[in-house]
Amino acid sequence: MLNSDVLSIPDCLVPERSYTLSRTIAGIQLVPGEGKQGRLGNVSQLRPGSLLDCCGDGYDARTVKVRCEGNFYFVFLQDLER
């Protein structure tokens, strides 16, 4: 079971760091639910040139929560570092 803080969707976002993708990567969408709580959605392809704003912890040490084009995703850190 995932921690409720991990699944929360921030109201106001001040990015910790931003990335511009140089290649396509996969992201697990965080779908809005009741209140600020989200749920895991589909796996999506995030396109090259997309701006990702890091905005929180991932669901494990290898992932991070990002915002891309108004939606939230979990992505692998190693995909951002390539």
N, CA and C atoms as an extended XYZ file, in Angstrom:
246
Properties=species:S:1:pos:R:3:atomname:S:1:resname:S:1:resid:I:1 pbc="F F F"
N         0.844       -1.194        0.000 N   MET     1
C         0.000        0.000        0.000 CA  MET     1
C         0.877        1.241        0.000 C   MET     1
N         0.537        2.190       -0.842 N   LEU     2
C         1.319        3.422       -0.933 CA  LEU     2
C         0.916        4.406        0.157 C   LEU     2
N         1.868        5.130        0.644 N   ASN     3
C         1.688        6.176        1.639 CA  ASN     3
C         0.775        7.270        1.066 C   ASN     3
N        -0.149        7.786        1.875 N   SER     4
C        -1.091        8.807        1.397 CA  SER     4
C        -0.376       10.097        0.983 C   SER     4
N         0.768       10.420        1.593 N   ASP     5
C         1.528       11.612        1.191 CA  ASP     5
C         2.052       11.471       -0.237 C   ASP     5
N         2.445       10.275       -0.594 N   VAL     6
C         2.965       10.024       -1.932 CA  VAL     6
C         1.875       10.225       -2.976 C   VAL     6
N         0.648        9.827       -2.645 N   LEU     7
C        -0.458        9.929       -3.590 CA  LEU     7
C        -1.156       11.286       -3.570 C   LEU     7
N        -0.702       12.205       -2.722 N   SER     8
C        -1.337       13.520       -2.658 CA  SER     8
C        -0.968       14.345       -3.887 C   SER     8
N        -1.901       15.178       -4.302 N   ILE     9
C        -1.698       16.071       -5.444 CA  ILE     9
C        -1.584       17.496       -4.898 C   ILE     9
N        -0.434       18.143       -5.103 N   PRO    10
C        -0.232       19.486       -4.544 CA  PRO    10
C        -1.142       20.541       -5.172 C   PRO    10
N        -1.613       21.484       -4.345 N   ASP    11
C        -2.417       22.613       -4.835 CA  ASP    11
C        -1.533       23.621       -5.552 C   ASP    11
N        -0.462       23.983       -4.908 N   CYS    12
C         0.449       24.992       -5.410 CA  CYS    12
C         1.806       24.335       -5.575 C   CYS    12
N         2.430       24.575       -6.691 N   LEU    13
C         3.670       23.870       -6.979 CA  LEU    13
C         4.831       24.819       -7.150 C   LEU    13
N         5.846       24.619       -6.324 N   VAL    14
C         7.133       25.282       -6.503 CA  VAL    14
C         8.101       24.136       -6.780 C   VAL    14
N         8.493       23.954       -8.049 N   PRO    15
C         9.309       22.795       -8.401 CA  PRO    15
C        10.637       22.767       -7.671 C   PRO    15
N        11.022       21.555       -7.232 N   GLU    16
C        12.330       21.352       -6.618 CA  GLU    16
C        13.415       21.413       -7.690 C   GLU    16
N        13.048       20.931       -8.880 N   ARG    17
C        13.965       20.907      -10.026 CA  ARG    17
C        13.133       20.683      -11.278 C   ARG    17
N        13.611       21.116      -12.419 N   SER    18
C        12.906       20.910      -13.686 CA  SER    18
C        13.821       20.218      -14.677 C   SER    18
N        13.214       19.434      -15.545 N   TYR    19
C        13.933       18.712      -16.599 CA  TYR    19
C        13.201       18.914      -17.914 C   TYR    19
N        13.937       18.991      -18.996 N   THR    20
C        13.371       18.943      -20.339 CA  THR    20
C        13.810       17.613      -20.933 C   THR    20
N        12.829       16.811      -21.329 N   LEU    21
C        13.141       15.470      -21.812 CA  LEU    21
C        13.843       15.504      -23.159 C   LEU    21
N        14.870       14.692      -23.290 N   SER    22
C        15.575       14.560      -24.559 CA  SER    22
C        15.114       13.312      -25.311 C   SER    22
N        14.329       12.467      -24.633 N   ARG    23
C        13.821       11.239      -25.247 CA  ARG    23
C        12.498       10.880      -24.585 C   ARG    23
N        11.787        9.940      -25.147 N   THR    24
C        10.522        9.480      -24.588 CA  THR    24
C        10.793        8.630      -23.355 C   THR    24
N        10.022        8.887      -22.282 N   ILE    25
C        10.101        8.052      -21.091 CA  ILE    25
C         8.677        7.682      -20.668 C   ILE    25
N         8.577        6.665      -19.836 N   ALA    26
C         7.286        6.232      -19.310 CA  ALA    26
C         7.006        6.935      -17.982 C   ALA    26
N         5.735        7.231      -17.737 N   GLY    27
C         5.297        7.809      -16.466 CA  GLY    27
C         3.981        7.170      -16.052 C   GLY    27
N         3.832        6.903      -14.763 N   ILE    28
C         2.567        6.390      -14.240 CA  ILE    28
C         1.756        7.592      -13.774 C   ILE    28
N         0.629        7.816      -14.411 N   GLN    29
C        -0.174        8.998      -14.105 CA  GLN    29
C        -0.788        8.906      -12.715 C   GLN    29
N        -0.820       10.037      -12.027 N   LEU    30
C        -1.487       10.189      -10.736 CA  LEU    30
C        -2.808       10.886      -11.015 C   LEU    30
N        -3.896       10.132      -10.913 N   VAL    31
C        -5.223       10.617      -11.283 CA  VAL    31
C        -5.898       11.240      -10.062 C   VAL    31
N        -6.439       12.472      -10.187 N   PRO    32
C        -7.125       13.097       -9.053 CA  PRO    32
C        -8.299       12.248       -8.561 C   PRO    32
N        -8.431       12.181       -7.252 N   GLY    33
C        -9.550       11.490       -6.621 CA  GLY    33
C       -10.287       12.475       -5.733 C   GLY    33
N       -10.701       12.020       -4.581 N   GLU    34
C       -11.389       12.901       -3.631 CA  GLU    34
C       -10.385       13.774       -2.901 C   GLU    34
N       -10.726       15.038       -2.766 N   GLY    35
C        -9.840       15.974       -2.072 CA  GLY    35
C        -8.514       16.091       -2.794 C   GLY    35
N        -7.435       16.047       -2.036 N   LYS    36
C        -6.093       16.153       -2.599 CA  LYS    36
C        -5.495       14.778       -2.867 C   LYS    36
N        -6.244       13.745       -2.589 N   GLN    37
C        -5.746       12.387       -2.734 CA  GLN    37
C        -5.912       11.892       -4.164 C   GLN    37
N        -4.888       11.281       -4.699 N   GLY    38
C        -4.939       10.732       -6.041 CA  GLY    38
C        -4.882        9.214       -5.999 C   GLY    38
N        -4.935        8.635       -7.187 N   ARG    39
C        -4.779        7.189       -7.329 CA  ARG    39
C        -3.936        6.935       -8.569 C   ARG    39
N        -3.322        5.785       -8.619 N   LEU    40
C        -2.491        5.454       -9.769 CA  LEU    40
C        -3.359        5.226      -10.995 C   LEU    40
N        -2.923        5.770      -12.108 N   GLY    41
C        -3.652        5.618      -13.367 CA  GLY    41
C        -2.837        4.837      -14.370 C   GLY    41
N        -2.991        5.161      -15.611 N   ASN    42
C        -2.328        4.456      -16.710 CA  ASN    42
C        -0.862        4.839      -16.842 C   ASN    42
N        -0.124        3.970      -17.494 N   VAL    43
C         1.250        4.277      -17.884 CA  VAL    43
C         1.177        5.070      -19.191 C   VAL    43
N         1.839        6.216      -19.216 N   SER    44
C         1.824        7.091      -20.390 CA  SER    44
C         3.236        7.296      -20.898 C   SER    44
N         3.346        7.668      -22.160 N   GLN    45
C         4.625        8.023      -22.755 CA  GLN    45
C         4.761        9.542      -22.713 C   GLN    45
N         5.820       10.028      -22.072 N   LEU    46
C         6.093       11.464      -22.005 CA  LEU    46
C         7.097       11.786      -23.106 C   LEU    46
N         6.740       12.732      -23.972 N   ARG    47
C         7.456       13.019      -25.215 CA  ARG    47
C         8.737       13.843      -25.019 C   ARG    47
N         9.681       13.674      -25.948 N   PRO    48
C        10.870       14.531      -25.943 CA  PRO    48
C        10.444       16.002      -26.055 C   PRO    48
N        11.156       16.862      -25.356 N   GLY    49
C        10.837       18.287      -25.346 CA  GLY    49
C         9.884       18.682      -24.238 C   GLY    49
N         9.251       17.687      -23.577 N   SER    50
C         8.325       17.989      -22.479 CA  SER    50
C         9.093       18.503      -21.268 C   SER    50
N         8.516       19.482      -20.584 N   LEU    51
C         9.096       20.022      -19.355 CA  LEU    51
C         8.487       19.287      -18.177 C   LEU    51
N         9.321       18.703      -17.328 N   LEU    52
C         8.878       18.008      -16.121 CA  LEU    52
C         9.348       18.780      -14.908 C   LEU    52
N         8.419       19.133      -14.025 N   ASP    53
C         8.741       19.803      -12.770 CA  ASP    53
C         8.665       18.784      -11.654 C   ASP    53
N         9.778       18.547      -10.960 N   CYS    54
C         9.795       17.626       -9.824 CA  CYS    54
C         9.056       18.275       -8.665 C   CYS    54
N         8.123       17.531       -8.074 N   CYS    55
C         7.284       18.139       -7.044 CA  CYS    55
C         7.034       17.232       -5.839 C   CYS    55
N         7.829       16.204       -5.671 N   GLY    56
C         7.653       15.378       -4.488 CA  GLY    56
C         8.308       14.022       -4.611 C   GLY    56
N         8.209       13.297       -3.517 N   ASP    57
C         8.789       11.969       -3.461 CA  ASP    57
C         8.006       11.001       -4.333 C   ASP    57
N         8.704       10.006       -4.820 N   GLY    58
C         8.073        8.936       -5.557 CA  GLY    58
C         7.537        7.883       -4.609 C   GLY    58
N         7.121        6.777       -5.173 N   TYR    59
C         6.583        5.696       -4.353 CA  TYR    59
C         7.678        4.781       -3.830 C   TYR    59
N         8.912        4.973       -4.304 N   ASP    60
C        10.079        4.291       -3.746 CA  ASP    60
C        11.302        5.165       -4.023 C   ASP    60
N        12.469        4.684       -3.628 N   ALA    61
C        13.689        5.489       -3.750 CA  ALA    61
C        14.128        5.691       -5.197 C   ALA    61
N        13.574        4.922       -6.134 N   ARG    62
C        13.985        5.027       -7.540 CA  ARG    62
C        13.080        5.925       -8.363 C   ARG    62
N        12.017        6.468       -7.755 N   THR    63
C        11.049        7.267       -8.503 CA  THR    63
C        10.872        8.648       -7.886 C   THR    63
N        10.259        9.550       -8.665 N   VAL    64
C         9.960       10.907       -8.216 CA  VAL    64
C         8.616       11.313       -8.807 C   VAL    64
N         7.897       12.192       -8.107 N   LYS    65
C         6.632       12.734       -8.613 CA  LYS    65
C         6.945       13.978       -9.421 C   LYS    65
N         6.362       14.067      -10.627 N   VAL    66
C         6.580       15.218      -11.497 CA  VAL    66
C         5.247       15.733      -12.027 C   VAL    66
N         5.263       16.987      -12.482 N   ARG    67
C         4.125       17.552      -13.202 CA  ARG    67
C         4.567       17.791      -14.634 C   ARG    67
N         3.710       17.406      -15.567 N   CYS    68
C         3.988       17.592      -16.983 CA  CYS    68
C         2.688       17.974      -17.665 C   CYS    68
N         2.656       19.152      -18.263 N   GLU    69
C         1.478       19.642      -18.981 CA  GLU    69
C         0.208       19.571      -18.126 C   GLU    69
N         0.333       19.939      -16.842 N   GLY    70
C        -0.821       20.007      -15.942 CA  GLY    70
C        -1.219       18.697      -15.295 C   GLY    70
N        -0.541       17.601      -15.642 N   ASN    71
C        -0.833       16.305      -15.040 CA  ASN    71
C         0.343       15.860      -14.185 C   ASN    71
N         0.062       14.984      -13.228 N   PHE    72
C         1.098       14.469      -12.340 CA  PHE    72
C         1.400       13.019      -12.683 C   PHE    72
N         2.697       12.672      -12.560 N   TYR    73
C         3.175       11.336      -12.894 CA  TYR    73
C         4.251       10.915      -11.902 C   TYR    73
N         4.454        9.603      -11.816 N   PHE    74
C         5.642        9.057      -11.187 CA  PHE    74
C         6.545        8.583      -12.310 C   PHE    74
N         7.823        8.991      -12.263 N   VAL    75
C         8.799        8.573      -13.268 CA  VAL    75
C        10.041        8.061      -12.545 C   VAL    75
N        10.826        7.276      -13.263 N   PHE    76
C        12.073        6.771      -12.698 CA  PHE    76
C        13.158        7.834      -12.778 C   PHE    76
N        13.878        8.013      -11.668 N   LEU    77
C        14.975        8.984      -11.622 CA  LEU    77
C        16.021        8.707      -12.696 C   LEU    77
N        16.329        7.441      -12.932 N   GLN    78
C        17.355        7.122      -13.929 CA  GLN    78
C        16.958        7.591      -15.328 C   GLN    78
N        15.645        7.661      -15.604 N   ASP    79
C        15.208        8.163      -16.902 CA  ASP    79
C        15.442        9.657      -17.036 C   ASP    79
N        15.411       10.378      -15.930 N   LEU    80
C        15.643       11.822      -15.967 CA  LEU    80
C        17.125       12.158      -16.061 C   LEU    80
N        17.951       11.243      -15.592 N   GLU    81
C        19.387       11.503      -15.510 CA  GLU    81
C        20.145       11.098      -16.760 C   GLU    81
N        19.474       10.546      -17.741 N   ARG    82
C        20.141       10.130      -18.999 CA  ARG    82
C        20.143       11.243      -20.007 C   ARG    82
